[in-house]
Amino acid sequence: MTINVIPTRSEHTITFKVSKALLPYGKSLPFSEPETSELHPMAKALMAISGVNSTWIMGNEIMVTKDTDIRWATVKPKVMETIRKVQAN
């Protein structure tokens, strides 16, 4: 599976583009609370990562925002590993 990392204007947010659509074209789901992430398996898995503040799933893109006091070097590998695991199921 291919994951492309796309920087955003915010230093705390990165978009991860995957090869398989997670939602139908034109649909999106924002998740900023762990309770709401129960609605989508990818959001649930990503919100369980320490340092992840929110996720937004749009088609085949996942926008992840980290806590401001955490470095991407700590969070990004965990996010990519989680995306691969969830996509494999």
PDB file of N, CA, C and O in Angstrom:
ATOM      1  N   MET A   1       0.830  -1.176   0.000  1.00  0.00           N
ATOM      2  CA  MET A   1       0.000   0.000   0.000  1.00  0.00           C
ATOM      3  C   MET A   1       0.878   1.244   0.000  1.00  0.00           C
ATOM      4  O   MET A   1       1.913   1.301   0.665  1.00  0.00           O
ATOM      5  N   THR A   2       0.445   2.218  -0.749  1.00  0.00           N
ATOM      6  CA  THR A   2       1.176   3.470  -0.851  1.00  0.00           C
ATOM      7  C   THR A   2       0.556   4.510   0.079  1.00  0.00           C
ATOM      8  O   THR A   2      -0.663   4.681   0.123  1.00  0.00           O
ATOM      9  N   ILE A   3       1.425   5.204   0.824  1.00  0.00           N
ATOM     10  CA  ILE A   3       0.992   6.333   1.643  1.00  0.00           C
ATOM     11  C   ILE A   3       1.853   7.522   1.247  1.00  0.00           C
ATOM     12  O   ILE A   3       3.072   7.496   1.418  1.00  0.00           O
ATOM     13  N   ASN A   4       1.226   8.559   0.721  1.00  0.00           N
ATOM     14  CA  ASN A   4       1.938   9.789   0.400  1.00  0.00           C
ATOM     15  C   ASN A   4       1.701  10.793   1.511  1.00  0.00           C
ATOM     16  O   ASN A   4       0.568  10.993   1.949  1.00  0.00           O
ATOM     17  N   VAL A   5       2.769  11.421   1.961  1.00  0.00           N
ATOM     18  CA  VAL A   5       2.692  12.420   3.023  1.00  0.00           C
ATOM     19  C   VAL A   5       2.675  13.797   2.374  1.00  0.00           C
ATOM     20  O   VAL A   5       3.573  14.147   1.607  1.00  0.00           O
ATOM     21  N   ILE A   6       1.638  14.576   2.691  1.00  0.00           N
ATOM     22  CA  ILE A   6       1.464  15.892   2.093  1.00  0.00           C
ATOM     23  C   ILE A   6       1.455  16.937   3.209  1.00  0.00           C
ATOM     24  O   ILE A   6       0.549  16.939   4.043  1.00  0.00           O
ATOM     25  N   PRO A   7       2.450  17.822   3.235  1.00  0.00           N
ATOM     26  CA  PRO A   7       2.455  18.870   4.265  1.00  0.00           C
ATOM     27  C   PRO A   7       1.283  19.830   4.075  1.00  0.00           C
ATOM     28  O   PRO A   7       0.754  19.971   2.973  1.00  0.00           O
ATOM     29  N   THR A   8       0.890  20.478   5.151  1.00  0.00           N
ATOM     30  CA  THR A   8      -0.162  21.491   5.097  1.00  0.00           C
ATOM     31  C   THR A   8       0.430  22.817   5.562  1.00  0.00           C
ATOM     32  O   THR A   8       1.615  22.898   5.885  1.00  0.00           O
ATOM     33  N   ARG A   9      -0.388  23.836   5.593  1.00  0.00           N
ATOM     34  CA  ARG A   9       0.086  25.148   6.061  1.00  0.00           C
ATOM     35  C   ARG A   9       0.394  25.148   7.550  1.00  0.00           C
ATOM     36  O   ARG A   9       1.185  25.962   8.026  1.00  0.00           O
ATOM     37  N   SER A  10      -0.225  24.247   8.275  1.00  0.00           N
ATOM     38  CA  SER A  10       0.006  24.160   9.719  1.00  0.00           C
ATOM     39  C   SER A  10       1.141  23.185  10.008  1.00  0.00           C
ATOM     40  O   SER A  10       1.168  22.081   9.464  1.00  0.00           O
ATOM     41  N   GLU A  11       2.054  23.580  10.840  1.00  0.00           N
ATOM     42  CA  GLU A  11       3.158  22.685  11.208  1.00  0.00           C
ATOM     43  C   GLU A  11       2.690  21.513  12.060  1.00  0.00           C
ATOM     44  O   GLU A  11       3.440  20.558  12.263  1.00  0.00           O
ATOM     45  N   HIS A  12       1.474  21.574  12.554  1.00  0.00           N
ATOM     46  CA  HIS A  12       0.944  20.529  13.420  1.00  0.00           C
ATOM     47  C   HIS A  12       0.012  19.559  12.689  1.00  0.00           C
ATOM     48  O   HIS A  12      -0.509  18.623  13.295  1.00  0.00           O
ATOM     49  N   THR A  13      -0.199  19.781  11.390  1.00  0.00           N
ATOM     50  CA  THR A  13      -1.121  18.954  10.605  1.00  0.00           C
ATOM     51  C   THR A  13      -0.433  18.430   9.357  1.00  0.00           C
ATOM     52  O   THR A  13       0.263  19.165   8.656  1.00  0.00           O
ATOM     53  N   ILE A  14      -0.638  17.146   9.093  1.00  0.00           N
ATOM     54  CA  ILE A  14      -0.130  16.494   7.884  1.00  0.00           C
ATOM     55  C   ILE A  14      -1.278  15.709   7.266  1.00  0.00           C
ATOM     56  O   ILE A  14      -2.110  15.147   7.978  1.00  0.00           O
ATOM     57  N   THR A  15      -1.319  15.671   5.936  1.00  0.00           N
ATOM     58  CA  THR A  15      -2.292  14.843   5.229  1.00  0.00           C
ATOM     59  C   THR A  15      -1.578  13.593   4.730  1.00  0.00           C
ATOM     60  O   THR A  15      -0.494  13.665   4.150  1.00  0.00           O
ATOM     61  N   PHE A  16      -2.203  12.456   4.968  1.00  0.00           N
ATOM     62  CA  PHE A  16      -1.698  11.167   4.506  1.00  0.00           C
ATOM     63  C   PHE A  16      -2.659  10.667   3.430  1.00  0.00           C
ATOM     64  O   PHE A  16      -3.826  10.389   3.709  1.00  0.00           O
ATOM     65  N   LYS A  17      -2.158  10.556   2.198  1.00  0.00           N
ATOM     66  CA  LYS A  17      -2.986  10.096   1.075  1.00  0.00           C
ATOM     67  C   LYS A  17      -2.725   8.614   0.868  1.00  0.00           C
ATOM     68  O   LYS A  17      -1.582   8.194   0.689  1.00  0.00           O
ATOM     69  N   VAL A  18      -3.787   7.828   0.893  1.00  0.00           N
ATOM     70  CA  VAL A  18      -3.663   6.381   0.764  1.00  0.00           C
ATOM     71  C   VAL A  18      -4.225   5.926  -0.579  1.00  0.00           C
ATOM     72  O   VAL A  18      -4.949   6.666  -1.245  1.00  0.00           O
ATOM     73  N   SER A  19      -3.883   4.702  -0.967  1.00  0.00           N
ATOM     74  CA  SER A  19      -4.284   4.209  -2.293  1.00  0.00           C
ATOM     75  C   SER A  19      -5.723   3.699  -2.330  1.00  0.00           C
ATOM     76  O   SER A  19      -6.277   3.525  -3.415  1.00  0.00           O
ATOM     77  N   LYS A  20      -6.336   3.457  -1.183  1.00  0.00           N
ATOM     78  CA  LYS A  20      -7.695   2.922  -1.122  1.00  0.00           C
ATOM     79  C   LYS A  20      -8.618   3.932  -0.434  1.00  0.00           C
ATOM     80  O   LYS A  20      -8.302   4.432   0.645  1.00  0.00           O
ATOM     81  N   ALA A  21      -9.748   4.226  -1.059  1.00  0.00           N
ATOM     82  CA  ALA A  21     -10.689   5.197  -0.481  1.00  0.00           C
ATOM     83  C   ALA A  21     -11.260   4.692   0.837  1.00  0.00           C
ATOM     84  O   ALA A  21     -11.617   3.522   0.971  1.00  0.00           O
ATOM     85  N   LEU A  22     -11.337   5.589   1.796  1.00  0.00           N
ATOM     86  CA  LEU A  22     -11.899   5.283   3.113  1.00  0.00           C
ATOM     87  C   LEU A  22     -13.358   5.712   3.203  1.00  0.00           C
ATOM     88  O   LEU A  22     -14.127   5.166   3.995  1.00  0.00           O
ATOM     89  N   LEU A  23     -13.729   6.683   2.394  1.00  0.00           N
ATOM     90  CA  LEU A  23     -15.093   7.190   2.320  1.00  0.00           C
ATOM     91  C   LEU A  23     -15.429   7.450   0.854  1.00  0.00           C
ATOM     92  O   LEU A  23     -14.524   7.646   0.043  1.00  0.00           O
ATOM     93  N   PRO A  24     -16.714   7.455   0.503  1.00  0.00           N
ATOM     94  CA  PRO A  24     -17.088   7.783  -0.879  1.00  0.00           C
ATOM     95  C   PRO A  24     -16.645   9.202  -1.246  1.00  0.00           C
ATOM     96  O   PRO A  24     -16.554  10.081  -0.389  1.00  0.00           O
ATOM     97  N   TYR A  25     -16.376   9.404  -2.530  1.00  0.00           N
ATOM     98  CA  TYR A  25     -15.974  10.715  -3.026  1.00  0.00           C
ATOM     99  C   TYR A  25     -16.986  11.779  -2.592  1.00  0.00           C
ATOM    100  O   TYR A  25     -18.195  11.573  -2.695  1.00  0.00           O
ATOM    101  N   GLY A  26     -16.487  12.903  -2.112  1.00  0.00           N
ATOM    102  CA  GLY A  26     -17.341  14.006  -1.698  1.00  0.00           C
ATOM    103  C   GLY A  26     -17.778  13.948  -0.245  1.00  0.00           C
ATOM    104  O   GLY A  26     -18.374  14.902   0.253  1.00  0.00           O
ATOM    105  N   LYS A  27     -17.498  12.857   0.442  1.00  0.00           N
ATOM    106  CA  LYS A  27     -17.857  12.720   1.856  1.00  0.00           C
ATOM    107  C   LYS A  27     -16.625  12.957   2.718  1.00  0.00           C
ATOM    108  O   LYS A  27     -15.502  12.654   2.316  1.00  0.00           O
ATOM    109  N   SER A  28     -16.851  13.503   3.907  1.00  0.00           N
ATOM    110  CA  SER A  28     -15.748  13.676   4.856  1.00  0.00           C
ATOM    111  C   SER A  28     -16.281  13.556   6.273  1.00  0.00           C
ATOM    112  O   SER A  28     -17.444  13.857   6.541  1.00  0.00           O
ATOM    113  N   LEU A  29     -15.420  13.115   7.171  1.00  0.00           N
ATOM    114  CA  LEU A  29     -15.777  12.983   8.577  1.00  0.00           C
ATOM    115  C   LEU A  29     -14.661  13.553   9.450  1.00  0.00           C
ATOM    116  O   LEU A  29     -13.528  13.077   9.383  1.00  0.00           O
ATOM    117  N   PRO A  30     -14.960  14.564  10.266  1.00  0.00           N
ATOM    118  CA  PRO A  30     -13.969  15.088  11.206  1.00  0.00           C
ATOM    119  C   PRO A  30     -14.104  14.389  12.565  1.00  0.00           C
ATOM    120  O   PRO A  30     -15.211  14.093  13.013  1.00  0.00           O
ATOM    121  N   PHE A  31     -12.983  14.135  13.198  1.00  0.00           N
ATOM    122  CA  PHE A  31     -12.970  13.500  14.515  1.00  0.00           C
ATOM    123  C   PHE A  31     -12.023  14.272  15.428  1.00  0.00           C
ATOM    124  O   PHE A  31     -10.811  14.277  15.217  1.00  0.00           O
ATOM    125  N   SER A  32     -12.586  14.922  16.443  1.00  0.00           N
ATOM    126  CA  SER A  32     -11.743  15.658  17.386  1.00  0.00           C
ATOM    127  C   SER A  32     -11.900  15.152  18.814  1.00  0.00           C
ATOM    128  O   SER A  32     -11.190  15.597  19.716  1.00  0.00           O
ATOM    129  N   GLU A  33     -12.822  14.230  19.018  1.00  0.00           N
ATOM    130  CA  GLU A  33     -13.035  13.640  20.337  1.00  0.00           C
ATOM    131  C   GLU A  33     -12.932  12.125  20.210  1.00  0.00           C
ATOM    132  O   GLU A  33     -13.458  11.549  19.258  1.00  0.00           O
ATOM    133  N   PRO A  34     -12.261  11.472  21.158  1.00  0.00           N
ATOM    134  CA  PRO A  34     -12.138  10.008  21.079  1.00  0.00           C
ATOM    135  C   PRO A  34     -13.491   9.292  20.980  1.00  0.00           C
ATOM    136  O   PRO A  34     -13.592   8.253  20.328  1.00  0.00           O
ATOM    137  N   GLU A  35     -14.519   9.834  21.615  1.00  0.00           N
ATOM    138  CA  GLU A  35     -15.831   9.192  21.583  1.00  0.00           C
ATOM    139  C   GLU A  35     -16.413   9.165  20.166  1.00  0.00           C
ATOM    140  O   GLU A  35     -17.034   8.176  19.777  1.00  0.00           O
ATOM    141  N   THR A  36     -16.221  10.227  19.401  1.00  0.00           N
ATOM    142  CA  THR A  36     -16.772  10.279  18.047  1.00  0.00           C
ATOM    143  C   THR A  36     -15.998   9.390  17.079  1.00  0.00           C
ATOM    144  O   THR A  36     -16.529   8.992  16.042  1.00  0.00           O
ATOM    145  N   SER A  37     -14.757   9.078  17.409  1.00  0.00           N
ATOM    146  CA  SER A  37     -13.934   8.269  16.514  1.00  0.00           C
ATOM    147  C   SER A  37     -14.445   6.837  16.395  1.00  0.00           C
ATOM    148  O   SER A  37     -14.014   6.100  15.508  1.00  0.00           O
ATOM    149  N   GLU A  38     -15.355   6.437  17.272  1.00  0.00           N
ATOM    150  CA  GLU A  38     -15.943   5.100  17.205  1.00  0.00           C
ATOM    151  C   GLU A  38     -16.705   4.894  15.891  1.00  0.00           C
ATOM    152  O   GLU A  38     -16.993   3.758  15.516  1.00  0.00           O
ATOM    153  N   LEU A  39     -17.028   5.978  15.197  1.00  0.00           N
ATOM    154  CA  LEU A  39     -17.810   5.896  13.971  1.00  0.00           C
ATOM    155  C   LEU A  39     -17.029   5.363  12.773  1.00  0.00           C
ATOM    156  O   LEU A  39     -17.633   4.959  11.779  1.00  0.00           O
ATOM    157  N   HIS A  40     -15.699   5.354  12.849  1.00  0.00           N
ATOM    158  CA  HIS A  40     -14.880   4.886  11.723  1.00  0.00           C
ATOM    159  C   HIS A  40     -13.651   4.165  12.272  1.00  0.00           C
ATOM    160  O   HIS A  40     -12.973   4.705  13.145  1.00  0.00           O
ATOM    161  N   PRO A  41     -13.345   2.957  11.784  1.00  0.00           N
ATOM    162  CA  PRO A  41     -12.218   2.199  12.336  1.00  0.00           C
ATOM    163  C   PRO A  41     -10.865   2.909  12.198  1.00  0.00           C
ATOM    164  O   PRO A  41     -10.010   2.779  13.074  1.00  0.00           O
ATOM    165  N   MET A  42     -10.663   3.659  11.104  1.00  0.00           N
ATOM    166  CA  MET A  42      -9.394   4.379  10.938  1.00  0.00           C
ATOM    167  C   MET A  42      -9.284   5.491  11.971  1.00  0.00           C
ATOM    168  O   MET A  42      -8.238   5.649  12.601  1.00  0.00           O
ATOM    169  N   ALA A  43     -10.342   6.255  12.149  1.00  0.00           N
ATOM    170  CA  ALA A  43     -10.327   7.338  13.138  1.00  0.00           C
ATOM    171  C   ALA A  43     -10.117   6.783  14.534  1.00  0.00           C
ATOM    172  O   ALA A  43      -9.353   7.348  15.317  1.00  0.00           O
ATOM    173  N   LYS A  44     -10.781   5.692  14.855  1.00  0.00           N
ATOM    174  CA  LYS A  44     -10.643   5.074  16.177  1.00  0.00           C
ATOM    175  C   LYS A  44      -9.194   4.687  16.446  1.00  0.00           C
ATOM    176  O   LYS A  44      -8.669   4.954  17.527  1.00  0.00           O
ATOM    177  N   ALA A  45      -8.549   4.060  15.469  1.00  0.00           N
ATOM    178  CA  ALA A  45      -7.163   3.623  15.630  1.00  0.00           C
ATOM    179  C   ALA A  45      -6.206   4.817  15.737  1.00  0.00           C
ATOM    180  O   ALA A  45      -5.286   4.800  16.554  1.00  0.00           O
ATOM    181  N   LEU A  46      -6.422   5.848  14.918  1.00  0.00           N
ATOM    182  CA  LEU A  46      -5.531   7.010  14.943  1.00  0.00           C
ATOM    183  C   LEU A  46      -5.705   7.834  16.218  1.00  0.00           C
ATOM    184  O   LEU A  46      -4.721   8.318  16.778  1.00  0.00           O
ATOM    185  N   MET A  47      -6.929   7.995  16.677  1.00  0.00           N
ATOM    186  CA  MET A  47      -7.167   8.784  17.886  1.00  0.00           C
ATOM    187  C   MET A  47      -6.631   8.085  19.133  1.00  0.00           C
ATOM    188  O   MET A  47      -6.472   8.719  20.176  1.00  0.00           O
ATOM    189  N   ALA A  48      -6.353   6.794  19.037  1.00  0.00           N
ATOM    190  CA  ALA A  48      -5.781   6.049  20.162  1.00  0.00           C
ATOM    191  C   ALA A  48      -4.275   6.282  20.296  1.00  0.00           C
ATOM    192  O   ALA A  48      -3.683   5.900  21.305  1.00  0.00           O
ATOM    193  N   ILE A  49      -3.650   6.902  19.297  1.00  0.00           N
ATOM    194  CA  ILE A  49      -2.212   7.171  19.333  1.00  0.00           C
ATOM    195  C   ILE A  49      -1.952   8.375  20.231  1.00  0.00           C
ATOM    196  O   ILE A  49      -2.570   9.427  20.069  1.00  0.00           O
ATOM    197  N   SER A  50      -1.047   8.213  21.161  1.00  0.00           N
ATOM    198  CA  SER A  50      -0.676   9.319  22.043  1.00  0.00           C
ATOM    199  C   SER A  50      -0.068  10.448  21.218  1.00  0.00           C
ATOM    200  O   SER A  50       0.867  10.222  20.450  1.00  0.00           O
ATOM    201  N   GLY A  51      -0.591  11.654  21.373  1.00  0.00           N
ATOM    202  CA  GLY A  51      -0.092  12.808  20.632  1.00  0.00           C
ATOM    203  C   GLY A  51      -0.967  13.224  19.472  1.00  0.00           C
ATOM    204  O   GLY A  51      -0.819  14.329  18.950  1.00  0.00           O
ATOM    205  N   VAL A  52      -1.895  12.343  19.051  1.00  0.00           N
ATOM    206  CA  VAL A  52      -2.824  12.710  17.980  1.00  0.00           C
ATOM    207  C   VAL A  52      -3.983  13.478  18.603  1.00  0.00           C
ATOM    208  O   VAL A  52      -4.632  13.005  19.537  1.00  0.00           O
ATOM    209  N   ASN A  53      -4.228  14.664  18.071  1.00  0.00           N
ATOM    210  CA  ASN A  53      -5.259  15.555  18.591  1.00  0.00           C
ATOM    211  C   ASN A  53      -6.577  15.404  17.852  1.00  0.00           C
ATOM    212  O   ASN A  53      -7.645  15.434  18.465  1.00  0.00           O
ATOM    213  N   SER A  54      -6.505  15.240  16.506  1.00  0.00           N
ATOM    214  CA  SER A  54      -7.714  15.081  15.708  1.00  0.00           C
ATOM    215  C   SER A  54      -7.376  14.451  14.362  1.00  0.00           C
ATOM    216  O   SER A  54      -6.222  14.441  13.934  1.00  0.00           O
ATOM    217  N   THR A  55      -8.405  13.928  13.707  1.00  0.00           N
ATOM    218  CA  THR A  55      -8.264  13.384  12.358  1.00  0.00           C
ATOM    219  C   THR A  55      -9.457  13.842  11.530  1.00  0.00           C
ATOM    220  O   THR A  55     -10.533  14.121  12.059  1.00  0.00           O
ATOM    221  N   TRP A  56      -9.246  13.911  10.233  1.00  0.00           N
ATOM    222  CA  TRP A  56     -10.314  14.279   9.313  1.00  0.00           C
ATOM    223  C   TRP A  56     -10.150  13.366   8.106  1.00  0.00           C
ATOM    224  O   TRP A  56      -9.135  13.431   7.412  1.00  0.00           O
ATOM    225  N   ILE A  57     -11.126  12.529   7.853  1.00  0.00           N
ATOM    226  CA  ILE A  57     -11.053  11.569   6.752  1.00  0.00           C
ATOM    227  C   ILE A  57     -11.881  12.092   5.593  1.00  0.00           C
ATOM    228  O   ILE A  57     -13.055  12.427   5.747  1.00  0.00           O
ATOM    229  N   MET A  58     -11.240  12.158   4.415  1.00  0.00           N
ATOM    230  CA  MET A  58     -11.880  12.667   3.196  1.00  0.00           C
ATOM    231  C   MET A  58     -11.489  11.762   2.035  1.00  0.00           C
ATOM    232  O   MET A  58     -10.356  11.833   1.560  1.00  0.00           O
ATOM    233  N   GLY A  59     -12.388  10.925   1.576  1.00  0.00           N
ATOM    234  CA  GLY A  59     -12.088  10.044   0.448  1.00  0.00           C
ATOM    235  C   GLY A  59     -10.902   9.155   0.750  1.00  0.00           C
ATOM    236  O   GLY A  59     -10.988   8.255   1.586  1.00  0.00           O
ATOM    237  N   ASN A  60      -9.786   9.405   0.067  1.00  0.00           N
ATOM    238  CA  ASN A  60      -8.578   8.611   0.306  1.00  0.00           C
ATOM    239  C   ASN A  60      -7.491   9.432   1.020  1.00  0.00           C
ATOM    240  O   ASN A  60      -6.305   9.116   0.922  1.00  0.00           O
ATOM    241  N   GLU A  61      -7.900  10.470   1.727  1.00  0.00           N
ATOM    242  CA  GLU A  61      -6.950  11.296   2.483  1.00  0.00           C
ATOM    243  C   GLU A  61      -7.335  11.330   3.958  1.00  0.00           C
ATOM    244  O   GLU A  61      -8.510  11.352   4.323  1.00  0.00           O
ATOM    245  N   ILE A  62      -6.299  11.334   4.785  1.00  0.00           N
ATOM    246  CA  ILE A  62      -6.491  11.410   6.230  1.00  0.00           C
ATOM    247  C   ILE A  62      -5.648  12.574   6.736  1.00  0.00           C
ATOM    248  O   ILE A  62      -4.419  12.529   6.679  1.00  0.00           O
ATOM    249  N   MET A  63      -6.302  13.600   7.222  1.00  0.00           N
ATOM    250  CA  MET A  63      -5.598  14.745   7.781  1.00  0.00           C
ATOM    251  C   MET A  63      -5.459  14.500   9.286  1.00  0.00           C
ATOM    252  O   MET A  63      -6.450  14.297   9.988  1.00  0.00           O
ATOM    253  N   VAL A  64      -4.228  14.523   9.762  1.00  0.00           N
ATOM    254  CA  VAL A  64      -3.959  14.263  11.180  1.00  0.00           C
ATOM    255  C   VAL A  64      -3.324  15.499  11.791  1.00  0.00           C
ATOM    256  O   VAL A  64      -2.368  16.055  11.250  1.00  0.00           O
ATOM    257  N   THR A  65      -3.867  15.923  12.928  1.00  0.00           N
ATOM    258  CA  THR A  65      -3.296  17.035  13.687  1.00  0.00           C
ATOM    259  C   THR A  65      -2.768  16.485  14.994  1.00  0.00           C
ATOM    260  O   THR A  65      -3.457  15.751  15.702  1.00  0.00           O
ATOM    261  N   LYS A  66      -1.534  16.849  15.303  1.00  0.00           N
ATOM    262  CA  LYS A  66      -0.889  16.383  16.529  1.00  0.00           C
ATOM    263  C   LYS A  66      -0.962  17.455  17.601  1.00  0.00           C
ATOM    264  O   LYS A  66      -1.238  18.620  17.313  1.00  0.00           O
ATOM    265  N   ASP A  67      -0.711  17.054  18.841  1.00  0.00           N
ATOM    266  CA  ASP A  67      -0.611  18.016  19.928  1.00  0.00           C
ATOM    267  C   ASP A  67       0.583  18.936  19.665  1.00  0.00           C
ATOM    268  O   ASP A  67       1.579  18.503  19.086  1.00  0.00           O
ATOM    269  N   THR A  68       0.495  20.178  20.077  1.00  0.00           N
ATOM    270  CA  THR A  68       1.546  21.156  19.779  1.00  0.00           C
ATOM    271  C   THR A  68       2.860  20.853  20.488  1.00  0.00           C
ATOM    272  O   THR A  68       3.917  21.276  20.020  1.00  0.00           O
ATOM    273  N   ASP A  69       2.820  20.143  21.588  1.00  0.00           N
ATOM    274  CA  ASP A  69       4.055  19.862  22.336  1.00  0.00           C
ATOM    275  C   ASP A  69       4.718  18.541  21.947  1.00  0.00           C
ATOM    276  O   ASP A  69       5.689  18.128  22.579  1.00  0.00           O
ATOM    277  N   ILE A  70       4.204  17.881  20.918  1.00  0.00           N
ATOM    278  CA  ILE A  70       4.748  16.607  20.428  1.00  0.00           C
ATOM    279  C   ILE A  70       5.398  16.850  19.070  1.00  0.00           C
ATOM    280  O   ILE A  70       4.899  17.638  18.267  1.00  0.00           O
ATOM    281  N   ARG A  71       6.517  16.169  18.819  1.00  0.00           N
ATOM    282  CA  ARG A  71       7.195  16.309  17.523  1.00  0.00           C
ATOM    283  C   ARG A  71       6.660  15.278  16.534  1.00  0.00           C
ATOM    284  O   ARG A  71       6.270  14.175  16.919  1.00  0.00           O
ATOM    285  N   TRP A  72       6.648  15.649  15.260  1.00  0.00           N
ATOM    286  CA  TRP A  72       6.203  14.717  14.226  1.00  0.00           C
ATOM    287  C   TRP A  72       7.083  13.482  14.181  1.00  0.00           C
ATOM    288  O   TRP A  72       6.604  12.399  13.842  1.00  0.00           O
ATOM    289  N   ALA A  73       8.353  13.619  14.513  1.00  0.00           N
ATOM    290  CA  ALA A  73       9.251  12.464  14.505  1.00  0.00           C
ATOM    291  C   ALA A  73       8.771  11.372  15.453  1.00  0.00           C
ATOM    292  O   ALA A  73       9.066  10.194  15.251  1.00  0.00           O
ATOM    293  N   THR A  74       8.039  11.762  16.476  1.00  0.00           N
ATOM    294  CA  THR A  74       7.500  10.803  17.435  1.00  0.00           C
ATOM    295  C   THR A  74       6.187  10.204  16.945  1.00  0.00           C
ATOM    296  O   THR A  74       5.960   9.004  17.099  1.00  0.00           O
ATOM    297  N   VAL A  75       5.331  11.017  16.365  1.00  0.00           N
ATOM    298  CA  VAL A  75       3.975  10.602  16.011  1.00  0.00           C
ATOM    299  C   VAL A  75       3.863  10.002  14.607  1.00  0.00           C
ATOM    300  O   VAL A  75       3.150   9.017  14.416  1.00  0.00           O
ATOM    301  N   LYS A  76       4.544  10.571  13.642  1.00  0.00           N
ATOM    302  CA  LYS A  76       4.374  10.185  12.228  1.00  0.00           C
ATOM    303  C   LYS A  76       4.592   8.689  11.968  1.00  0.00           C
ATOM    304  O   LYS A  76       3.778   8.084  11.270  1.00  0.00           O
ATOM    305  N   PRO A  77       5.653   8.067  12.496  1.00  0.00           N
ATOM    306  CA  PRO A  77       5.821   6.624  12.247  1.00  0.00           C
ATOM    307  C   PRO A  77       4.660   5.792  12.802  1.00  0.00           C
ATOM    308  O   PRO A  77       4.254   4.806  12.186  1.00  0.00           O
ATOM    309  N   LYS A  78       4.129   6.182  13.953  1.00  0.00           N
ATOM    310  CA  LYS A  78       2.999   5.465  14.547  1.00  0.00           C
ATOM    311  C   LYS A  78       1.744   5.642  13.694  1.00  0.00           C
ATOM    312  O   LYS A  78       0.970   4.700  13.522  1.00  0.00           O
ATOM    313  N   VAL A  79       1.543   6.842  13.163  1.00  0.00           N
ATOM    314  CA  VAL A  79       0.390   7.103  12.301  1.00  0.00           C
ATOM    315  C   VAL A  79       0.484   6.252  11.039  1.00  0.00           C
ATOM    316  O   VAL A  79      -0.497   5.625  10.641  1.00  0.00           O
ATOM    317  N   MET A  80       1.649   6.228  10.412  1.00  0.00           N
ATOM    318  CA  MET A  80       1.805   5.464   9.175  1.00  0.00           C
ATOM    319  C   MET A  80       1.629   3.966   9.427  1.00  0.00           C
ATOM    320  O   MET A  80       1.005   3.276   8.621  1.00  0.00           O
ATOM    321  N   GLU A  81       2.166   3.464  10.521  1.00  0.00           N
ATOM    322  CA  GLU A  81       2.008   2.048  10.868  1.00  0.00           C
ATOM    323  C   GLU A  81       0.526   1.715  11.105  1.00  0.00           C
ATOM    324  O   GLU A  81       0.041   0.674  10.663  1.00  0.00           O
ATOM    325  N   THR A  82      -0.171   2.590  11.790  1.00  0.00           N
ATOM    326  CA  THR A  82      -1.595   2.382  12.070  1.00  0.00           C
ATOM    327  C   THR A  82      -2.413   2.399  10.789  1.00  0.00           C
ATOM    328  O   THR A  82      -3.301   1.565  10.611  1.00  0.00           O
ATOM    329  N   ILE A  83      -2.127   3.332   9.902  1.00  0.00           N
ATOM    330  CA  ILE A  83      -2.837   3.389   8.619  1.00  0.00           C
ATOM    331  C   ILE A  83      -2.651   2.076   7.861  1.00  0.00           C
ATOM    332  O   ILE A  83      -3.611   1.523   7.326  1.00  0.00           O
ATOM    333  N   ARG A  84      -1.421   1.582   7.816  1.00  0.00           N
ATOM    334  CA  ARG A  84      -1.142   0.323   7.110  1.00  0.00           C
ATOM    335  C   ARG A  84      -1.917  -0.846   7.734  1.00  0.00           C
ATOM    336  O   ARG A  84      -2.494  -1.665   7.019  1.00  0.00           O
ATOM    337  N   LYS A  85      -1.924  -0.917   9.061  1.00  0.00           N
ATOM    338  CA  LYS A  85      -2.630  -2.012   9.743  1.00  0.00           C
ATOM    339  C   LYS A  85      -4.128  -1.964   9.476  1.00  0.00           C
ATOM    340  O   LYS A  85      -4.731  -2.994   9.173  1.00  0.00           O
ATOM    341  N   VAL A  86      -4.732  -0.802   9.583  1.00  0.00           N
ATOM    342  CA  VAL A  86      -6.180  -0.684   9.388  1.00  0.00           C
ATOM    343  C   VAL A  86      -6.534  -0.957   7.927  1.00  0.00           C
ATOM    344  O   VAL A  86      -7.538  -1.615   7.652  1.00  0.00           O
ATOM    345  N   GLN A  87      -5.738  -0.469   6.999  1.00  0.00           N
ATOM    346  CA  GLN A  87      -6.013  -0.689   5.565  1.00  0.00           C
ATOM    347  C   GLN A  87      -5.865  -2.162   5.190  1.00  0.00           C
ATOM    348  O   GLN A  87      -6.504  -2.627   4.246  1.00  0.00           O
ATOM    349  N   ALA A  88      -5.029  -2.896   5.919  1.00  0.00           N
ATOM    350  CA  ALA A  88      -4.809  -4.317   5.625  1.00  0.00           C
ATOM    351  C   ALA A  88      -6.006  -5.176   6.028  1.00  0.00           C
ATOM    352  O   ALA A  88      -6.182  -6.281   5.515  1.00  0.00           O
ATOM    353  N   ASN A  89      -6.816  -4.676   6.933  1.00  0.00           N
ATOM    354  CA  ASN A  89      -7.997  -5.439   7.400  1.00  0.00           C
ATOM    355  C   ASN A  89      -9.177  -5.284   6.496  1.00  0.00           C
ATOM    356  O   ASN A  89     -10.233  -5.860   6.755  1.00  0.00           O
TER     357      ASN A  89
END
